[in-house]
Amino acid sequence: MYHSVVWDEPLLKELEEIKKEKYILMSVLPESLQRKTIIDIPDLDETQVMRHFFHLSQMNYGIESGFYPLGSCTMKYNPKICEEISRWEQFALLNPYQDESTTQGTLRMMYELEQMLCEITGMDHFTLQPAAGAQGEFTGLLIARAYHESNKDAARDEVILPDTSHGTNPASAAMAGYKVIEIPSTKEGTVDLEMLKKALSDKTACFMLTNPNTLGIFESEIIEVARLVHEAGALLYYDGANMNAIMGKARPGDMGFDIVHLNLHKTFSTPHGGGGPGSGPVGVKQKLERFLPVPWIVKKQDTYCFDYAHPDSIGKIKSTYGNVSVALKAYIYILLMGGNGLKEASEIAVLNANYMKKKLVDSKLYQLPYRELRKHEFVLSCEHLLSTKGIRALDVGKRLLDYGLHPPTVYFPHIVKEAMMIEPTESESKKTLDIYIDTLLKIAQEDPSLVKSAPQNTVVQRIDEIGAVKNPILTWKNLDKTKE
Amino acid sequence: MVTLEAVTMQFIPNSPLKKTMLSELKMHDIDDLFSDIPGEIKVKNLQLPEARSQQEVEDHMRRLSSQNKSFCEMPSFIGGGFKPHYIPAAVKSIVSRSEFYTAYTPYQPETSQGFLQAIFEYQSMIAELTGMEISNASLYDGATALGEAALMCSRISKKKTFVIPENISWEKKSILRNYTKGAGIQVKEVAYDPKTGRVGLGELKKTINADTAGFYLENPNFFGVFEDAVEEIHSILQKNEVLFVVGVDPISLGICKSPGQYGADIVIGEGKCLGNPLDFGGSSLGFFACKNEFSRQIPGRIIGLTKDQQGKRAFCMTMQTREQHIRREKATSNICTNEGLCMLAAVTYLSWLGGKGLHELGALNFEKAQKLAKKISSIPGFSLMFSGVHFNEFVIRCPDAVKVHNHLLQNDIQGGLLLQQWYPKLADCMLFGITELHSDESIDRLVSLLREVH
């Protein structure tokens, strides 16, 4: 049985401090800005700092800790070589504003990466500027807006999306100033063409779609979807979160998508960093190219340079040129894999998902709503477990932690009751998949009270999240106040 | 070039088991799994280079890297907000721990206590630095934090005008316009005083009125100059019930008052300088702190301290009803997570430095910049553009900025940022930046090279 390392690690503030010294005033500063006392951040020695954060690292689960089949997040192994090279000084110690003649290596990498992403997705031009998938969506929608405005068609103020979409889709649409129209999916779990037809109008700016969608189902009617959307004068947006399912098999550009964002931290194996830095490059078709953020990276003979001369550009979305080290890791990954390696990655990611799905569904302990054939992920329902044993998807997830396994994504997409969304990726062995399957089957047959009281073997047990909202303690100072 | 088998052995372990696993699915060919993709959009192969071995890729990257000149080979005195600072090995060691860097955002708190506690400590330190009551877990960068701050001011005040000073970077202005466009917020600019480089108070009074949602002040501003009229500015804003957003360089807070002490409602900034590499402008994080009364309107992730069912101290994501995964289009922002690893570097860096270390670092940056500015402005033809006291960046008017730039470059020194492209009024002006990292030797070289230009 798994047991997490458990430290009763105090807060930095509770560690023993080196004695504070008196503050020396900086008399040359303007009086109105002069600090009078030292900032209240503890003064510690390096041993204390290292032990503190080392202990914290031991109480955190990453890809190298074990299987991490978090659906929609593509938690694949992150090759070490990518990490190491990205830390070389010649890459890591470059100033974004230094002369272009002194950054040719990085500019070439960015230029070539853009080209490779164009080939993988079937788009005409990419920008690496967006910092994350959600920012990619926002960028794409600003491009859509600029396009309609340039066509004197600015009355288009609606974005349509299916009820299976990621939460960031409606949030990004709202931030770009659009009204959000959500359409229900069919019984098959795909876009309802009739609903789409009804929703489309001369008010529609864009239809946002993930393909395969968040149920892991490929939208087979995509060509008809694209036709309808374009006929209505709207644009078709591709949320690339699930690109790991179709590399080398199909390309959003060929399906009729006009705008694409990718998540380099998913499909292209760059680490998630506990939430960032990520990278959400955006690709567009020719007709939208002139609206892309500046600067473009262009090649003139054998020299690479930044090009700001695009008056129709939306401008900037993030300072400088994006999270470059993330782009660098993705570039290295693509070079390692090659075109056929990427295709193999998608094929095996899909094989692994369907293999797990079949074993779990055959057990009849978990159910699979909607169509059977899935791509790189699948969504099970724990409804049967809930009705027979009172065990919820959340409980199954927490119990997995006791076995040292990371739970799937739970309660998403919202259209599946008691949802568990499993995405194994291609970087896991059959043995690992079998262990996970067996553990899920075992949990379904365990004493419900055991499952519902899980986890027991982790750093902490179930957490009082309601208490955290009712009585927010968000800083050391808040904590001191509650002690008083 | 290597065989596909070599790649799949490394990263795709089930590749050799394809047949066995397919037969369990009662399938014969891998393409059976893709039968739901219409034939007319199927692709055969990607036109990409073939797989390469790790050694080959490393050789290729070595060649690419030799076409870059890092700070070590070419000292850079370029300002504009991105300057190198010393990164202690302890910080590099912590952010290299794969328990941290290969984790997802902490959706499962029981197995993410390490990251969650680190975020809680980061929030505590940012609150302390900025003089605010709460901080989020970080945003993409300082510039997008400004965009989010403007949106938040509008949500709080229900007003649709946001005012910025002219003396902030053109990139921030562009990003701000993109962030506020959808909400229908009008952005107005206040000119700077051409003598001091500070925000013109007369101009500010004329621009601010009761319809203004918020005003952004950068301190030090893009020209490196301290905005010292903070009390006057605060009172102008208060009279009109305008929210006060302040952007700061966190290193300057070692010697400067926290903006909370002069009336700020929201404090933001670029946190890259706290333990993160230059990374050509990437690896950034935007810190975002505010008064407690605005807690329901703050964008981004927030971590709280609570208990587990045994009564043990525990950390978890909190106030999530503001976030996109719960609220969808009604969320306060579309941001999904935070800049986890950059934030981890920041909190480790600040722990390593301590309050005293930050004070000393701030003082050192300040003093080195004063000395350098004095040296350069004493060279005939070179002068300080603005009279306002500056932190670790400053604007120099040169005889011929492009000529100066090229002369330095030929001698493997990167000079100041050429401002003319973005500020036509500042022809022949360079924005210099210096930190604790610049050696005396490189400073002497810079100064003697500048003397050679006529």
Interface residues (C-beta under 8 A of the other chain):
Chain A: S4 E9 L11 L12 K13 I18 K20 E21 Y23 I24 M26 V28 L29 P30 E31 S32 L33 Q34 R35 K36 I38 I39 D40 I41 P42 D43 L44 E46 V49 M50 H52 F53 F54 H55 L56 S57 Q58 M59 N60 Y61 G62 I63 E64 S65 Y68 L70 C73 M75 Y77 N78 P79 I81 E83 I85 R87 W88 E89 Q90 F91 A92 L93 L94 N95 P96 Y97 Q98 D99 S101 T102 T103 Q104 G105 T106 R108 M109 M116 E119 I120 G122 A131 A132 G133 A134 Q135 E137 F138 L142 R145 G167 T168 P170 A171 S172 A173 A174 M175 A176 G177 Y178 V180 I217 F218 S220 I222 I223 I246 M247 G248 K249 A250 R251 D254 M255 P271 H272 G273 G274 G275 G276 P277 G278 I314 G315 K316 I317 K318 S319 T320 Y321 G322 N323 V324 S325 V326 A327 I332 I334 L335 L336 M337 G338 G339 N340 G341 L342 K343 E344 A345 E347 I348 V350 L351 N352 N354 Y355 K358 K359 L373 K375 G397 K398 L401 H406 P407 T409 F412 E426 S427 E428 S429 K430 P455 T458 V459 V460 Q461 R462 I463 D464 E465 G467 A468 V469 N471 P472 I473 L474 T475 W476 K477 N478 L479
Chain B: L4 V7 T8 Q10 F11 I12 P13 N14 S15 L17 K18 M21 L22 E24 L25 I30 L33 F34 S35 D36 I37 P38 E40 I41 K42 V43 N45 L46 Q47 L48 P49 E50 A51 R52 Q54 V57 E58 H60 M61 R63 L64 S65 S66 Q67 N68 K69 S70 F71 C72 E73 M74 S76 I78 G80 G81 F82 K83 P84 P88 A90 K92 S93 I94 S96 R97 S98 E99 F100 Y101 T102 A103 Y104 T105 P106 Y107 Q108 P109 E110 T111 S112 Q113 G114 F115 Q117 A118 F120 E121 Q123 S124 M125 A127 E128 L129 E133 I134 S135 A137 S138 Y140 D141 G142 A143 T144 L151 S169 E171 K172 S174 I175 R177 N178 Y179 K181 G182 A183 G184 N219 F226 D228 A229 V230 E231 L253 G254 I255 C256 K257 S258 Y262 E270 P277 L278 D279 F280 G281 G282 S283 S284 L285 S295 R301 I302 I303 G304 L305 T306 K307 D308 Q309 Q310 K312 R313 A314 C316 M317 T318 M319 E323 Q324 H325 I326 R327 R328 E329 K330 A331 S333 N334 I335 C336 T337 N338 E339 G340 L341 C342 M343 L344 T348 L350 S351 W352 L353 G354 G355 K356 G357 L358 H359 A363 F366 Q370 V389 H405 L409 Q414 L417
